[in-house]
Amino acid sequence: MHLAVYLPLVMPLLAGAAARPLAERLPPVAATWLLVLSAIALAAASSAVLGMLALTAVVRIPLVDSLGGMSGQVITAGDPASVPAAIAAGALLTAAAAAACRASWRRAAALAAAGRRAHQLPGAGQVVVTDDQAADAYTLPGLPCRIVITTGMLRALSPPERQVLLAHERAHASGLHYLFTTAARLAAAANPLLRPVAAAVGYTVERWADERAAAVTGDRQLAARAVARAALATSTAPPRRDAARTAASMLGVVGTPARMRRAGPVPRRVAALLRPPPDLRLLLVAAAVLLVAAAGVSALEAARDLHALLVSARTAGGS
């Protein structure tokens, strides 16, 4: 295999560095799709490369060589990866697989818990108002999704701001945003270098809901004011942690208020709402797609080279 096999292992670093600028400069819907698909592709490419590197260590074992009828000398001469590097790749792949399985199990459990809680909520409507002094609002996945808003949050907002909040939460529900955050976080579990990308997806789905709320109400300044006021309400009267909210938080579908307890994303979201909606920058999208495609092509080329190397080793071993 050529040294380009390591490109898919480096590309997640570039993706992590580019995630926040892409999240800020692209329309939220486009940014969400681009970041999630890139995270999935890069996680798959890096895992595949780790698997191929680990395989080169396995085939160098004399017993494997003899059973497969391959020449160890041909493999050693044609493979640029050293044995320690190949062993390290195997260890990293094992850790990544374990982390991905653990994250998948926890996500599935959280989704099941959220669905059960959504089914148990009173009433038949999508919106459920709970009598709670703490300011909170979140969306629970289910069939259908349910929106939970506390009386404390309603009291903190004016009637027009409540419409912004409802439009925001309905955007989370109709857009199935928990699927995007789940996919990004699973990719980050498989490759920790993609954690900044998963964090950026958490931001872009909030921006997606913000922009939808601004479009529904027709007033971007009102939407910005509602975001800021909800942030103040949650910081003054923090929501209590219950099973439903914990499950929603794990799935990344806790709505506007929960995100706003962290000061970082809130000013950025408010500032974005006070500006015109961002335009789609095709050059940025094309550059990101090309970088991800380069990682995928490198992984495919590495697979082709590995196959050719194994064929040559078997041919030499049988002669």
KOLDO-342203 format. One record per residue (C-alpha): x, y, z; residue in one letter. Coordinates in steps of 0.5 Angstrom, whole numbers, padded with zeros to 4 digits, always signed. Example, Ala and Ser with C-alpha at 12.3 -4.5 7.8 and 13.67 -1.06 7.14 Angstrom:
REM residues 2
{c1->+0025&c2->-0009&c3->+0016&aa->a}
{c1->+0027&c2->-0002&c3->+0014&aa->s}
This chain:
REM residues 319
{c1->+0000&c2->+0000&c3->+0000&aa->m}
{c1->+0002&c2->+0007&c3->-0001&aa->h}
{c1->+0003&c2->+0012&c3->+0004&aa->l}
{c1->-0003&c2->+0016&c3->+0002&aa->a}
{c1->-0007&c2->+0010&c3->+0006&aa->v}
{c1->-0006&c2->+0015&c3->+0012&aa->y}
{c1->-0010&c2->+0021&c3->+0009&aa->l}
{c1->-0016&c2->+0018&c3->+0011&aa->p}
{c1->-0013&c2->+0018&c3->+0018&aa->l}
{c1->-0011&c2->+0025&c3->+0018&aa->v}
{c1->-0017&c2->+0028&c3->+0014&aa->m}
{c1->-0022&c2->+0028&c3->+0021&aa->p}
{c1->-0017&c2->+0033&c3->+0024&aa->l}
{c1->-0018&c2->+0038&c3->+0018&aa->l}
{c1->-0026&c2->+0037&c3->+0018&aa->a}
{c1->-0025&c2->+0038&c3->+0026&aa->g}
{c1->-0022&c2->+0045&c3->+0024&aa->a}
{c1->-0027&c2->+0047&c3->+0019&aa->a}
{c1->-0033&c2->+0045&c3->+0022&aa->a}
{c1->-0034&c2->+0051&c3->+0026&aa->r}
{c1->-0033&c2->+0056&c3->+0020&aa->p}
{c1->-0038&c2->+0052&c3->+0016&aa->l}
{c1->-0043&c2->+0052&c3->+0021&aa->a}
{c1->-0042&c2->+0059&c3->+0021&aa->e}
{c1->-0042&c2->+0061&c3->+0014&aa->r}
{c1->-0047&c2->+0056&c3->+0011&aa->l}
{c1->-0055&c2->+0056&c3->+0011&aa->p}
{c1->-0056&c2->+0051&c3->+0017&aa->p}
{c1->-0060&c2->+0046&c3->+0013&aa->v}
{c1->-0054&c2->+0045&c3->+0008&aa->a}
{c1->-0049&c2->+0046&c3->+0014&aa->a}
{c1->-0052&c2->+0040&c3->+0018&aa->t}
{c1->-0053&c2->+0035&c3->+0012&aa->w}
{c1->-0046&c2->+0037&c3->+0010&aa->l}
{c1->-0043&c2->+0036&c3->+0017&aa->l}
{c1->-0047&c2->+0029&c3->+0018&aa->v}
{c1->-0045&c2->+0026&c3->+0012&aa->l}
{c1->-0038&c2->+0028&c3->+0012&aa->s}
{c1->-0037&c2->+0025&c3->+0019&aa->a}
{c1->-0040&c2->+0019&c3->+0017&aa->i}
{c1->-0036&c2->+0018&c3->+0011&aa->a}
{c1->-0029&c2->+0020&c3->+0015&aa->l}
{c1->-0031&c2->+0015&c3->+0020&aa->a}
{c1->-0032&c2->+0010&c3->+0015&aa->a}
{c1->-0026&c2->+0011&c3->+0011&aa->a}
{c1->-0021&c2->+0012&c3->+0017&aa->s}
{c1->-0024&c2->+0005&c3->+0020&aa->s}
{c1->-0023&c2->+0002&c3->+0014&aa->a}
{c1->-0016&c2->+0004&c3->+0013&aa->v}
{c1->-0015&c2->+0002&c3->+0021&aa->l}
{c1->-0017&c2->-0005&c3->+0019&aa->g}
{c1->-0013&c2->-0006&c3->+0013&aa->m}
{c1->-0007&c2->-0003&c3->+0017&aa->l}
{c1->-0009&c2->-0008&c3->+0022&aa->a}
{c1->-0009&c2->-0014&c3->+0017&aa->l}
{c1->-0002&c2->-0013&c3->+0014&aa->t}
{c1->+0000&c2->-0015&c3->+0021&aa->a}
{c1->-0004&c2->-0021&c3->+0021&aa->v}
{c1->-0002&c2->-0023&c3->+0015&aa->v}
{c1->+0006&c2->-0023&c3->+0017&aa->r}
{c1->+0005&c2->-0028&c3->+0022&aa->i}
{c1->+0008&c2->-0034&c3->+0020&aa->p}
{c1->+0003&c2->-0039&c3->+0021&aa->l}
{c1->-0002&c2->-0034&c3->+0017&aa->v}
{c1->+0003&c2->-0034&c3->+0012&aa->d}
{c1->+0003&c2->-0041&c3->+0011&aa->s}
{c1->-0004&c2->-0043&c3->+0012&aa->l}
{c1->-0005&c2->-0038&c3->+0006&aa->g}
{c1->+0000&c2->-0040&c3->+0002&aa->g}
{c1->+0003&c2->-0033&c3->+0002&aa->m}
{c1->+0010&c2->-0030&c3->+0002&aa->s}
{c1->+0012&c2->-0026&c3->+0008&aa->g}
{c1->+0018&c2->-0023&c3->+0005&aa->q}
{c1->+0013&c2->-0020&c3->-0001&aa->v}
{c1->+0009&c2->-0017&c3->+0004&aa->i}
{c1->+0014&c2->-0014&c3->+0008&aa->t}
{c1->+0017&c2->-0011&c3->+0002&aa->a}
{c1->+0011&c2->-0008&c3->-0001&aa->g}
{c1->+0008&c2->-0006&c3->+0005&aa->d}
{c1->+0010&c2->+0001&c3->+0008&aa->p}
{c1->+0007&c2->+0000&c3->+0015&aa->a}
{c1->+0011&c2->-0002&c3->+0020&aa->s}
{c1->+0009&c2->-0008&c3->+0025&aa->v}
{c1->+0009&c2->-0003&c3->+0031&aa->p}
{c1->+0004&c2->+0001&c3->+0026&aa->a}
{c1->+0000&c2->-0004&c3->+0024&aa->a}
{c1->-0001&c2->-0007&c3->+0031&aa->i}
{c1->-0003&c2->+0000&c3->+0034&aa->a}
{c1->-0008&c2->+0001&c3->+0028&aa->a}
{c1->-0011&c2->-0006&c3->+0030&aa->g}
{c1->-0011&c2->-0003&c3->+0038&aa->a}
{c1->-0014&c2->+0003&c3->+0035&aa->l}
{c1->-0020&c2->+0000&c3->+0031&aa->l}
{c1->-0021&c2->-0005&c3->+0037&aa->t}
{c1->-0022&c2->+0001&c3->+0041&aa->a}
{c1->-0026&c2->+0005&c3->+0036&aa->a}
{c1->-0031&c2->-0001&c3->+0035&aa->a}
{c1->-0032&c2->-0002&c3->+0042&aa->a}
{c1->-0034&c2->+0006&c3->+0043&aa->a}
{c1->-0038&c2->+0006&c3->+0037&aa->a}
{c1->-0042&c2->+0000&c3->+0040&aa->c}
{c1->-0043&c2->+0003&c3->+0047&aa->r}
{c1->-0045&c2->+0009&c3->+0044&aa->a}
{c1->-0050&c2->+0006&c3->+0040&aa->s}
{c1->-0053&c2->+0002&c3->+0045&aa->w}
{c1->-0054&c2->+0008&c3->+0050&aa->r}
{c1->-0057&c2->+0012&c3->+0044&aa->r}
{c1->-0062&c2->+0006&c3->+0043&aa->a}
{c1->-0064&c2->+0006&c3->+0050&aa->a}
{c1->-0064&c2->+0014&c3->+0050&aa->a}
{c1->-0069&c2->+0013&c3->+0044&aa->l}
{c1->-0073&c2->+0008&c3->+0047&aa->a}
{c1->-0074&c2->+0012&c3->+0054&aa->a}
{c1->-0076&c2->+0018&c3->+0050&aa->a}
{c1->-0081&c2->+0014&c3->+0046&aa->g}
{c1->-0084&c2->+0011&c3->+0052&aa->r}
{c1->-0084&c2->+0018&c3->+0056&aa->r}
{c1->-0087&c2->+0021&c3->+0049&aa->a}
{c1->-0093&c2->+0016&c3->+0049&aa->h}
{c1->-0094&c2->+0017&c3->+0057&aa->q}
{c1->-0095&c2->+0024&c3->+0057&aa->l}
{c1->-0102&c2->+0027&c3->+0058&aa->p}
{c1->-0107&c2->+0029&c3->+0052&aa->g}
{c1->-0107&c2->+0028&c3->+0045&aa->a}
{c1->-0103&c2->+0034&c3->+0042&aa->g}
{c1->-0096&c2->+0035&c3->+0040&aa->q}
{c1->-0095&c2->+0040&c3->+0045&aa->v}
{c1->-0095&c2->+0039&c3->+0053&aa->v}
{c1->-0095&c2->+0044&c3->+0058&aa->v}
{c1->-0093&c2->+0042&c3->+0065&aa->t}
{c1->-0094&c2->+0045&c3->+0071&aa->d}
{c1->-0086&c2->+0047&c3->+0073&aa->d}
{c1->-0083&c2->+0053&c3->+0076&aa->q}
{c1->-0077&c2->+0052&c3->+0072&aa->a}
{c1->-0076&c2->+0055&c3->+0065&aa->a}
{c1->-0075&c2->+0049&c3->+0060&aa->d}
{c1->-0077&c2->+0046&c3->+0054&aa->a}
{c1->-0075&c2->+0040&c3->+0050&aa->y}
{c1->-0077&c2->+0036&c3->+0044&aa->t}
{c1->-0078&c2->+0028&c3->+0045&aa->l}
{c1->-0078&c2->+0023&c3->+0039&aa->p}
{c1->-0083&c2->+0019&c3->+0039&aa->g}
{c1->-0089&c2->+0017&c3->+0034&aa->l}
{c1->-0091&c2->+0023&c3->+0034&aa->p}
{c1->-0086&c2->+0027&c3->+0037&aa->c}
{c1->-0088&c2->+0031&c3->+0043&aa->r}
{c1->-0086&c2->+0038&c3->+0045&aa->i}
{c1->-0086&c2->+0039&c3->+0053&aa->v}
{c1->-0086&c2->+0046&c3->+0055&aa->i}
{c1->-0086&c2->+0048&c3->+0063&aa->t}
{c1->-0090&c2->+0054&c3->+0066&aa->t}
{c1->-0084&c2->+0057&c3->+0068&aa->g}
{c1->-0082&c2->+0058&c3->+0061&aa->m}
{c1->-0088&c2->+0061&c3->+0059&aa->l}
{c1->-0089&c2->+0066&c3->+0064&aa->r}
{c1->-0082&c2->+0068&c3->+0062&aa->a}
{c1->-0084&c2->+0070&c3->+0055&aa->l}
{c1->-0088&c2->+0074&c3->+0052&aa->s}
{c1->-0094&c2->+0072&c3->+0047&aa->p}
{c1->-0090&c2->+0073&c3->+0041&aa->p}
{c1->-0084&c2->+0070&c3->+0044&aa->e}
{c1->-0088&c2->+0064&c3->+0046&aa->r}
{c1->-0089&c2->+0063&c3->+0038&aa->q}
{c1->-0082&c2->+0063&c3->+0037&aa->v}
{c1->-0081&c2->+0058&c3->+0042&aa->l}
{c1->-0086&c2->+0053&c3->+0039&aa->l}
{c1->-0084&c2->+0054&c3->+0032&aa->a}
{c1->-0077&c2->+0053&c3->+0034&aa->h}
{c1->-0079&c2->+0046&c3->+0038&aa->e}
{c1->-0084&c2->+0044&c3->+0032&aa->r}
{c1->-0078&c2->+0045&c3->+0027&aa->a}
{c1->-0074&c2->+0040&c3->+0032&aa->h}
{c1->-0080&c2->+0035&c3->+0031&aa->a}
{c1->-0081&c2->+0036&c3->+0024&aa->s}
{c1->-0074&c2->+0036&c3->+0022&aa->g}
{c1->-0072&c2->+0030&c3->+0026&aa->l}
{c1->-0066&c2->+0033&c3->+0028&aa->h}
{c1->-0065&c2->+0027&c3->+0033&aa->y}
{c1->-0063&c2->+0023&c3->+0027&aa->l}
{c1->-0057&c2->+0028&c3->+0025&aa->f}
{c1->-0054&c2->+0029&c3->+0032&aa->t}
{c1->-0055&c2->+0021&c3->+0033&aa->t}
{c1->-0051&c2->+0020&c3->+0027&aa->a}
{c1->-0046&c2->+0025&c3->+0028&aa->a}
{c1->-0044&c2->+0023&c3->+0035&aa->r}
{c1->-0044&c2->+0016&c3->+0033&aa->l}
{c1->-0039&c2->+0018&c3->+0028&aa->a}
{c1->-0035&c2->+0022&c3->+0033&aa->a}
{c1->-0035&c2->+0015&c3->+0038&aa->a}
{c1->-0032&c2->+0011&c3->+0032&aa->a}
{c1->-0027&c2->+0017&c3->+0031&aa->n}
{c1->-0026&c2->+0022&c3->+0037&aa->p}
{c1->-0022&c2->+0027&c3->+0032&aa->l}
{c1->-0029&c2->+0028&c3->+0029&aa->l}
{c1->-0032&c2->+0031&c3->+0036&aa->r}
{c1->-0032&c2->+0038&c3->+0034&aa->p}
{c1->-0036&c2->+0036&c3->+0028&aa->v}
{c1->-0041&c2->+0033&c3->+0032&aa->a}
{c1->-0041&c2->+0039&c3->+0037&aa->a}
{c1->-0042&c2->+0043&c3->+0030&aa->a}
{c1->-0048&c2->+0039&c3->+0028&aa->v}
{c1->-0051&c2->+0040&c3->+0035&aa->g}
{c1->-0050&c2->+0048&c3->+0034&aa->y}
{c1->-0053&c2->+0047&c3->+0027&aa->t}
{c1->-0059&c2->+0044&c3->+0028&aa->v}
{c1->-0061&c2->+0049&c3->+0033&aa->e}
{c1->-0059&c2->+0055&c3->+0028&aa->r}
{c1->-0064&c2->+0051&c3->+0023&aa->w}
{c1->-0069&c2->+0051&c3->+0028&aa->a}
{c1->-0068&c2->+0058&c3->+0030&aa->d}
{c1->-0068&c2->+0060&c3->+0022&aa->e}
{c1->-0075&c2->+0056&c3->+0022&aa->r}
{c1->-0078&c2->+0060&c3->+0028&aa->a}
{c1->-0076&c2->+0067&c3->+0024&aa->a}
{c1->-0079&c2->+0065&c3->+0018&aa->a}
{c1->-0085&c2->+0063&c3->+0021&aa->v}
{c1->-0086&c2->+0069&c3->+0025&aa->t}
{c1->-0083&c2->+0073&c3->+0020&aa->g}
{c1->-0079&c2->+0077&c3->+0025&aa->d}
{c1->-0072&c2->+0076&c3->+0026&aa->r}
{c1->-0071&c2->+0081&c3->+0031&aa->q}
{c1->-0076&c2->+0078&c3->+0035&aa->l}
{c1->-0073&c2->+0071&c3->+0034&aa->a}
{c1->-0067&c2->+0073&c3->+0037&aa->a}
{c1->-0070&c2->+0077&c3->+0043&aa->r}
{c1->-0074&c2->+0070&c3->+0044&aa->a}
{c1->-0067&c2->+0066&c3->+0044&aa->v}
{c1->-0064&c2->+0071&c3->+0049&aa->a}
{c1->-0070&c2->+0071&c3->+0054&aa->r}
{c1->-0070&c2->+0064&c3->+0054&aa->a}
{c1->-0063&c2->+0063&c3->+0056&aa->a}
{c1->-0064&c2->+0068&c3->+0061&aa->l}
{c1->-0070&c2->+0064&c3->+0064&aa->a}
{c1->-0066&c2->+0058&c3->+0064&aa->t}
{c1->-0060&c2->+0061&c3->+0067&aa->s}
{c1->-0065&c2->+0064&c3->+0073&aa->t}
{c1->-0069&c2->+0058&c3->+0074&aa->a}
{c1->-0065&c2->+0052&c3->+0071&aa->p}
{c1->-0069&c2->+0046&c3->+0069&aa->p}
{c1->-0069&c2->+0040&c3->+0074&aa->r}
{c1->-0066&c2->+0033&c3->+0071&aa->r}
{c1->-0071&c2->+0028&c3->+0070&aa->d}
{c1->-0071&c2->+0021&c3->+0066&aa->a}
{c1->-0075&c2->+0024&c3->+0060&aa->a}
{c1->-0070&c2->+0030&c3->+0060&aa->r}
{c1->-0064&c2->+0026&c3->+0060&aa->t}
{c1->-0066&c2->+0022&c3->+0055&aa->a}
{c1->-0068&c2->+0028&c3->+0050&aa->a}
{c1->-0061&c2->+0031&c3->+0052&aa->s}
{c1->-0057&c2->+0025&c3->+0050&aa->m}
{c1->-0061&c2->+0025&c3->+0043&aa->l}
{c1->-0059&c2->+0032&c3->+0042&aa->g}
{c1->-0066&c2->+0034&c3->+0042&aa->v}
{c1->-0067&c2->+0038&c3->+0048&aa->v}
{c1->-0069&c2->+0045&c3->+0045&aa->g}
{c1->-0067&c2->+0052&c3->+0045&aa->t}
{c1->-0067&c2->+0053&c3->+0053&aa->p}
{c1->-0062&c2->+0047&c3->+0054&aa->a}
{c1->-0057&c2->+0049&c3->+0049&aa->r}
{c1->-0057&c2->+0056&c3->+0052&aa->m}
{c1->-0055&c2->+0054&c3->+0059&aa->r}
{c1->-0048&c2->+0054&c3->+0056&aa->r}
{c1->-0046&c2->+0062&c3->+0054&aa->a}
{c1->-0042&c2->+0060&c3->+0048&aa->g}
{c1->-0047&c2->+0058&c3->+0042&aa->p}
{c1->-0052&c2->+0063&c3->+0045&aa->v}
{c1->-0049&c2->+0070&c3->+0043&aa->p}
{c1->-0047&c2->+0067&c3->+0036&aa->r}
{c1->-0054&c2->+0064&c3->+0035&aa->r}
{c1->-0057&c2->+0071&c3->+0037&aa->v}
{c1->-0052&c2->+0075&c3->+0033&aa->a}
{c1->-0054&c2->+0070&c3->+0027&aa->a}
{c1->-0061&c2->+0072&c3->+0027&aa->l}
{c1->-0060&c2->+0079&c3->+0027&aa->l}
{c1->-0056&c2->+0079&c3->+0021&aa->r}
{c1->-0060&c2->+0077&c3->+0014&aa->p}
{c1->-0060&c2->+0069&c3->+0013&aa->p}
{c1->-0053&c2->+0066&c3->+0010&aa->p}
{c1->-0053&c2->+0065&c3->+0003&aa->d}
{c1->-0051&c2->+0058&c3->+0000&aa->l}
{c1->-0043&c2->+0058&c3->-0001&aa->r}
{c1->-0042&c2->+0053&c3->-0007&aa->l}
{c1->-0035&c2->+0054&c3->-0006&aa->l}
{c1->-0034&c2->+0052&c3->+0001&aa->l}
{c1->-0039&c2->+0046&c3->+0000&aa->v}
{c1->-0035&c2->+0044&c3->-0006&aa->a}
{c1->-0028&c2->+0044&c3->-0002&aa->a}
{c1->-0031&c2->+0040&c3->+0003&aa->a}
{c1->-0034&c2->+0035&c3->-0001&aa->v}
{c1->-0027&c2->+0034&c3->-0005&aa->l}
{c1->-0023&c2->+0033&c3->+0002&aa->l}
{c1->-0028&c2->+0028&c3->+0004&aa->v}
{c1->-0028&c2->+0025&c3->-0003&aa->a}
{c1->-0020&c2->+0025&c3->-0003&aa->a}
{c1->-0021&c2->+0021&c3->+0004&aa->a}
{c1->-0025&c2->+0016&c3->+0001&aa->g}
{c1->-0021&c2->+0015&c3->-0006&aa->v}
{c1->-0015&c2->+0014&c3->-0002&aa->s}
{c1->-0019&c2->+0009&c3->+0002&aa->a}
{c1->-0021&c2->+0005&c3->-0004&aa->l}
{c1->-0014&c2->+0006&c3->-0007&aa->e}
{c1->-0011&c2->+0003&c3->-0001&aa->a}
{c1->-0016&c2->-0003&c3->-0001&aa->a}
{c1->-0014&c2->-0004&c3->-0008&aa->r}
{c1->-0007&c2->-0004&c3->-0007&aa->d}
{c1->-0007&c2->-0009&c3->-0001&aa->l}
{c1->-0011&c2->-0014&c3->-0005&aa->h}
{c1->-0006&c2->-0013&c3->-0010&aa->a}
{c1->+0000&c2->-0014&c3->-0005&aa->l}
{c1->-0004&c2->-0021&c3->-0002&aa->l}
{c1->-0005&c2->-0023&c3->-0009&aa->v}
{c1->+0003&c2->-0022&c3->-0011&aa->s}
{c1->+0005&c2->-0025&c3->-0004&aa->a}
{c1->+0000&c2->-0032&c3->-0005&aa->r}
{c1->+0003&c2->-0032&c3->-0012&aa->t}
{c1->+0010&c2->-0032&c3->-0010&aa->a}
{c1->+0009&c2->-0037&c3->-0004&aa->g}
{c1->+0006&c2->-0042&c3->-0009&aa->g}
{c1->+0012&c2->-0041&c3->-0014&aa->s}
